[in-house]
Amino acid sequence: MIYKQPGSRLVIRIVLLALEIFFTSYLFFDGQILFGVLVLLIAIYQSYNLYEFLKKAQAEVAQFVESIHYRDFSRYFDVKHAPAELQTLRQGFNEINTTFKVISLEKETQYQYLQKILELVDTGILSYEIETGTIVWMNESLKRLLKIPFLKTIQSLDKRDPALCEVITNLRPGESLVNDIHIERNTLKILMAATAFQTEGKKFKLIAFQNVNEALDETESKAWQKLLRVMTHEIMNSVAPISSLADTLKNRLQHSNELVDDESGTLEDLSLGMETIKRRSEGLLKFAQTYRNLNMITAPNLQKFYVKDLFKTQQRLMLPTLEQKNIDLEIILKEPDLQIEADINLIEQVLINLLLNAMEAIKEIENPKIILTASQSKNNRAAIKVIDNGPGIDDEVLDKIFIPFFSTKKSGSGIGLSLCKQILMLHKGNIQVQSIKNEGTAFILQF
């Protein structure tokens, strides 16, 4: 619509120029040379005027194309002071620029929204060009997960974690798998899913990383709870009558022993056998009752408290044992005002268990030492560490220490660390262990 008026003017100019040329030719053929020259001069002027118009229009178009090329949609073409024949053209350029500006702002807004969403989600996102390996996108969640602040190419990951780099490059679009990755002596189970897309003739791969440790731990914990519930129920239901019956038979044998002359000692042997059955039955009942505690923890009573108060309580509680065993307890708290929202009674139970385990681990070494420390990460997650300088934990044992019934101690029940893990899971946290042979072990409570 905006081009109808200049288009009409251009048509009129061309028609007039054609008529002038035709009229000039007619005058020359008719012998009217003077009038022919005059009309010819007018035609030349009209041609020059048309040339200047097209030249200006070409310059305007060149400026417009330049602004589009550099995406300078803020450029404004002055309409008011432009020649009359270019005013409509400039107005059209301004309207097109305004439309492009709106589209560009919408895309920028969508990009900002997408960027913020990708930064907020817990899922790690990695995108790279397949041919060159250049990293296109790596969100903050993935940086925190892999403890890598920056990656330029996917090949540079090979220097940090060759196994992970191989898994990423071999993961085909549409596939997903759970893989173990090792981050700062911790082993995490990561669910990776890949997809591919193509734009501007280049192919890209996009991979999502999700830490499934907590989900697997929760599933595993629920499975153990169900097993323990069924097992303790069956043991107690089966053993309780045996214990009662053994006690009854023992009493009857003792009564019969008074009435019968048992020179061979058979009744006495039977009485001792019944006593043994009764004692072992009671032991099994106590055993089942002990493991029943794993299912007795209810929802924690959350309240905020200072970590320094928690540490002071532990120090007072453990001081006699520490002095008796000549163990040095060092408390490091760089943030005295650090607070944790948790059930203080349950957390105290966890720390007591870990401190007792640490004392047991370092009882036979020189200069035994335990460090109790706490800190807060950049994402406001508090962590408490119990560190000892003991002999460490063997790698083949490290993955089993949180399993119920598993214990490396001869007199251990295997319930302590399982209980600690369940308590942390109730707090939406987790417990991790790091250990180096002949250097020590650290248990980390993350809230």
N, C-alpha and C positions, 0 to 999 in steps of 0.2 A: 504494500500500500504506500509506503514512504517513498518508493522509487518511481511511482507513476508520473509525478510532476516532472522531475528531471528527465525521465525517459521521453516524455512528450516533447519537452524542449529540444532534446537532442534530435528527435525525429523531424521536428519543424526546421531546425537548422540544416539538417542534411537535405531536406526537400527544397528549402530556399536556395541552398548552394547549387543543387542540381538544376533548378530553374534558371539561376543566374548564369551557369555555364551554358545551358541550352540557349538562353536569350542572347548571350555574348556571341555564340556561334551564328545565330540567326542574323544578328546585326552585321557581322563581318561578311557573311555571304550576301547580305542585302546592300552592301556598299556603305553602310553607315558606320564608318571606322571610328569616328570620334565618340559616338554613343557606345560603340562596342568596347573601346578602351576604358571608358568610364565604368561600364558594367563589369568589365574584367577586373578593374581595381577593387570594386566592391566585393567581387567574388574572392579575390586574393585576401582581402581583409577578413572576410567571413571565414575563409579557410584557416588563416592564422589564429583568429579568435577561437575556432573550434579546436585547433591544435593546442592552444594555451589551456583551454578548458580540460581537454583530455590529459594534458600533462599535470595539471593541478590535481585532477581526480586520481591519476596514477600515483602521485606523491602522497595523497591522502590515504589511498589504499595501502601503499607501502608502509606508512606509519601505523596503520591499523594492524596489518599483518605482523609488524615488528612487536607491537604491544601484545598481540595474541601469542607470538612465539615465546616471548619472555614472561608470559602470564602476568603482564602488568595491566590488570583489569581496573586499576584505579585511574588510569589515564583518561583525561577528559578532552574532547574535541570541541573547541569553541564554536558555537553555532551562531551566536549573535553577531560577531565581527567577521564572519566568513562571507565570501561572495554569495550572492543570491542563489547561483546555480549549485553551490556546494553545501548550502545550509541543510538541505534535506539529507544529503549523504552523511554529513557529520552527525546529524541527529540519529540516523540509523546506526552509525558506529557506536554512539553513546548507549543506545538501547541494547545493542548486542553485548557491549562491555558490561553493562549492568546485569544482563542475564547470566553472562559467564561468571561475574562476581558472586551472584547469588548461588550458582551451582558450586563454585569453588568453596564458598563459605559452608554450604551444606556438607560437602565432602570433608572439609577440614573438621567440622563439628563431629561428623560420624567417625572420622579417624581418631579424634581425641577421645570420644566415648569408648571406642574399641580399645584404644591404648590403655585407658583407665581400667576398663573391665579386665583386660589381660593382666594388668599389674595387681589387681585386687584378688583374682582367683588363686586358690591354693595349687592349682595344677600348673606344672612347669610347661612352658611352650618354647620350642626351638624350631626355627625355619631356616633352611639354607638352600642355595642354588646347587643342584645336583652335579652339574658339569664342573664348576670351579670350586665348589665346597664353601663358598663365601657365606658367612652367617648373615642372614637378613633380619632376624628377630630373635631375641632371647629375653624373656621377661624376668622380673625380679624374683619370682617364686623359684624358677629354675636356678638362678644364680645362688640363692640361699640353699637350695637343695644340694647342689653339686659343690658349693663353696668355691665357685669360680666367678670372679668379678667381671671378666670380659673374655670373649672368644672372637677372633677375627675370622678364622676358617674352621671347618669341621676337622681338618687335618691337625690343627693345633691341639685338639682334644686328645689326639693319639699320644702326645708327650705326657699328658697328665694321667689318663686312664685308657690304655690301649684296648683293654677288654670291652669297655663301654663304647669306645669309638667304633670298634668292629661290629658290635651289636647294632648300633645306630645305622651304620652304612649298609648293613646286610638286611635290616628290617624293611620288608617290602610294603608298599602302600596297601592299606586294607588289613594288614596283619597287626596283632597285638600279642604281647608276651610279658610275663613277669620275670624280672631279672634281678640278681643280687648285685649291688654296687657297694664299694668300700669307700667311705668318706671319713677321714680322720680316725681310723681304727674302728669305725662303726660300720656294721653291715646293714644296709637298708634294702628292703624288697620294693622294687619300683615296677609299676605297670606302665608299659610303653605301647602307644598306639600310633601308627603312621598313616599319613595320607599324602597325596601328591596333587599338584595343580600346575597349570601352565599359563603364563602371561607374557606378552610381548616376545614370544618366541623362545622364552626361557622356561626350563622346568625346575620346579621347586619341591622340596619335601618338607612336610610339617609333622613334627612329632610331639605328642603330649606325654608328659611324665607325671605320674601320680604315685605318691608315697602310700603304699598299702600296708605298711607295717602295723599301724594302729588297727586297721580293719581286720587284718589276719590275727593280731593279738587278741582282739575282742572275740572273734569267732572261736579261736583256740581256747580262750578262757571260759566261754560259755560251754564248749564241749567238755572241758575238764569238770566244770561244775555239775553238769548233768551226770557224768560218769561217777563223780564222787557221791552225788546224792543217791544214785541207785546202789552204788557199792556199799556205802555206810548203812543204808536202809536194809539191804539184804544181809549184811554181816550181823547187824544188831538183832534183826529178827531171828536169825538162825542160831546165833551164839548165846543169846540171853536164855532160851529154854535149856540149852546144854549146861550152862553154868548153874542154873537153878536145880536141874535134875542131878547134877554131880554133887551139889551140896546136900540134897535130900538123901541120896544113896550113901553118902559118907556118914550122915547122922544115923542112918539105919544100921550100917555096918558097925559103928561104934556101939550101938545099943545091942546088936547081936553078939558082939565080942564079950559083953558082960555076961551073957547067958550061955555061950558056947565055949567050951574049953578048946582054944585054938593053939594046940601045941606046935603045929607046923608053921604058924605065922601067916597063913593064907589070907585071913581076914585083915590082918594088919597091912599086908601088901596091897590088898584091894583098897583099903582106906587111903593109903599113900597115893595110889593111882588116881582115886577120885579127887584127892586134894590137888594133885598135879593138873588134872583136867579142869578143875574149878579155877585154879590160879591162871592157867593159860587162857581160859575163856574170858576171865576178867581183863586179862592183858589185851586180848583182841577187842573187847568192848571199849577199853580205854583208847586203843589204837584208832578204832573207827570214830570215836568221839573227838579225838584230836584232829583228824582230817575233816571232820564235819565243820570245823571252824572256818574252812575256806568258803563255805556257803553261808556263814552267819553274818558277814559284813553287809550292812544296809547302806542306804544313801548317806554320804558324809554330811556332817553339820558344818557348813562352810562359814568361816569368819576370818576377818583380816587380823593378822598378827605380825609383829616384828620378828625377823629372822634372828636378830641378835638375842632376843629373849628365848627363842627355841634353842639356840646354841648354848646359852648360859645354863638352861635346865639340863641339857645333855651333859655338860661339863660337870655340874654338881653331882648328877646321878652316877656318872662313870668314874669320878675322881678316885674313890677308894680302890676300885679294881685296877685302874691305871697305875696308881702308886704301888700297889702290891706287885704288879707284873713289870714295873719299871718301864712303862710305855709313855712316850712323850706325845701329848695331844696339842696340836697347833690349830688355832682358829684364825682364819683369814676372812675378813669381811670389809671389803673396800667401800661398800655402800652401807653405812650404819642404819640408814632409814629404810632399807629394803624391806618391803612387806610382801606377804604371800596370803592369798585367800584360799584357805583349805581347812580341813578338820584337824586341829592341832593334836588331838589325842591319837588319831591314826598316823599322822606324820611322825610323831614321837615314837610310836611303835615301830615304824619303818627304820628310823635312825638308830634306835636301840639294837634292832636286829643287825643292821649293817655294821655298827660299831663293834658288836660282839663277834661278828664274823671276821672283822679286820683284826681284832685282838687275837683271835684263834690263829689267823694266818701268819702273824708276825711274832708269835710267842717264842720261836726258836732261833730268831736272827739277832745279830748284834745291832745295837742302837735302834730298837723298834720305834716307829713313828707313825702317827695317824694325823692327817690334815682334814679339817672340816672347813669347807669354804662355800660361799654362795655368791652369785652374780646375776645380773640382768642383761639380756641381750638387747639388740637394737629394736627387735619386734616385741619388746616388753614381756618376754618369756623369762621367768625366773628359773634358776637352776641351782641345786644344792649338790655338792660333790663330797664323797667320803673316799679319801685316798690313803692307801697304805704303801709301805715300802717292802712288802713281803715278797715271796718267791714268784708271785703271779699265778695265773690259771692257764692250764694247758689248752691249746686250741681246740682239741677234740672234746673238751669238757665245756668250753665257753658257751656253746650253743644250747647246752642242756641244763644250765644251772637254774633256770626259771621254771623248769618242768616239775610239777608236783611229784613227790616221792623220790626225786633224784637228789642224792647228797654224796659228797666226797668224804664226809666224816663217818667214822665207824659208828658213832652213836647219834648221828644226825637223822632227823625225821624227814627232811626234804620238803618241809612246809614253809620255812621262813621266807625264802626269796620269792616263792610263788605267792605268798600272802602279800609281800611288798609290792609285787607287780600288780596284783589285783587292786590294792589300795590306790596306787597311782592311776590305774585305769579308771577307777571311780571318780578321780579328780580331773578326768579328761587329759591326763598327762601320761608320761611313760618313764620307765627306768631303763638305763643302758649301762653296759659294762665295757670298760677298756682295760686291757691287761697286757703287760709286756713281761716275758719270761725273765726272772731274776731281777726285775726292776720294781714291780709293784702292780697294784690294781686300783682302779677308780670306778666307783659306782656313781652314776649321775641321775639325779631326780629332776625331771623337767616338768614344769607346771604350765 
